């Protein structure tokens, strides 16, 4: 589902995991299990690509840090499903995944957070 989110941070306790995004919970489609946000860049085939703010126009999450905070970045809310059982390895973690909805491997949305200097609330 198309949407927008504000970058909170990229590096965390698991190292350089998926960037964590702030969203208003009303943006997350229901019913569903949309647990992952992925931003688009100006080179995307997405029709919104020409309107991507410069701060959001980074090919890697590391390029967003320090510049995309408090900017509404366009992207996609994703609902991830596994077809087979497998182990997802990312950084120093191995996450077992079974067939069906996968709400563990790419979770990167927050709808509530402590006040962060320089970041405006989404509601």
C-alpha positions in Angstrom: 0.0 0.0 0.0 1.4 3.4 -0.8 2.1 5.8 2.1 4.5 8.2 3.8 6.7 7.9 6.9 9.4 9.8 8.8 12.7 8.3 9.4 13.5 7.9 13.1 16.9 6.1 12.9 18.8 3.4 11.1 21.4 2.0 13.5 20.1 0.2 16.6 20.9 -2.6 19.0 21.0 -5.1 16.2 23.5 -3.0 14.2 22.4 -1.6 10.9 19.1 -3.3 10.7 16.1 -2.0 8.6 15.5 1.7 9.2 12.8 2.5 11.7 10.0 4.7 10.5 7.4 6.8 12.3 3.9 6.6 11.0 0.4 7.5 12.0 -1.4 4.3 12.7 -4.4 5.4 10.6 -2.1 5.1 7.5 -1.7 1.4 8.0 -4.3 -0.4 6.0 -6.8 -2.7 7.7 -7.4 -5.6 7.5 -3.8 -6.7 7.0 -0.4 -7.3 8.5 1.5 -4.3 7.1 4.7 -4.3 9.3 7.3 -2.9 6.9 7.8 0.5 5.2 10.2 0.9 2.3 10.9 4.3 0.9 11.2 5.1 -2.8 13.9 7.2 -4.6 13.7 9.5 -7.6 14.9 6.6 -9.8 12.0 4.4 -8.8 9.3 3.3 -11.3 6.8 4.6 -8.8 4.6 7.4 -10.2 5.6 9.5 -7.1 9.3 9.3 -7.9 9.5 12.8 -9.4 8.2 14.3 -6.1 10.7 12.4 -3.7 12.2 15.0 -1.3 16.0 15.3 -1.7 16.5 14.1 1.9 14.7 10.8 1.1 16.5 10.2 -2.2 19.1 7.7 -0.9 19.8 4.3 -2.3 20.7 2.9 1.1 19.3 3.4 4.6 22.7 4.8 5.8 22.2 7.6 3.3 19.0 8.7 5.0 20.4 9.1 8.5 21.0 12.6 9.5 19.1 14.1 6.6 15.7 12.4 6.3 14.5 12.9 9.9 11.3 14.9 10.1 10.7 14.6 6.4 7.7 12.8 5.0 9.3 10.2 2.7 7.0 8.4 0.2 7.1 4.7 0.0 5.2 1.5 0.5 3.7 -0.3 3.4 4.4 -4.0 2.9 2.7 -7.1 4.1 5.2 -10.0 4.0 4.2 -13.7 3.7 6.4 -16.8 3.6 5.7 -19.7 1.3 8.1 -22.1 2.9 9.9 -22.6 6.2 13.3 -20.9 6.3 15.7 -19.0 8.5 16.2 -15.3 7.8 19.7 -14.1 8.7 20.2 -10.4 9.1 23.2 -9.0 10.9 23.9 -11.2 14.0 20.4 -12.5 14.2 18.7 -15.6 12.7 14.9 -15.6 12.7 13.0 -18.8 12.0 10.1 -18.2 9.6 7.2 -20.5 9.0 4.7 -20.4 6.1 2.1 -17.6 6.4 2.3 -14.0 7.5 5.8 -12.9 8.5 5.6 -10.2 11.2 9.1 -10.7 12.6 11.8 -10.3 9.9 11.2 -6.8 8.6 9.3 -5.1 11.4 10.3 -1.4 11.2 7.2 0.8 12.1 6.5 2.8 15.2 3.3 4.7 15.9 4.3 6.0 19.3 7.6 7.1 20.6 9.3 9.4 23.2 9.7 13.0 22.1 12.8 13.2 19.8 14.3 16.7 19.3 13.8 17.9 15.7 11.1 15.3 14.8 7.5 16.5 14.6 4.8 14.1 15.7 2.7 12.5 13.0 -0.6 13.3 14.6 
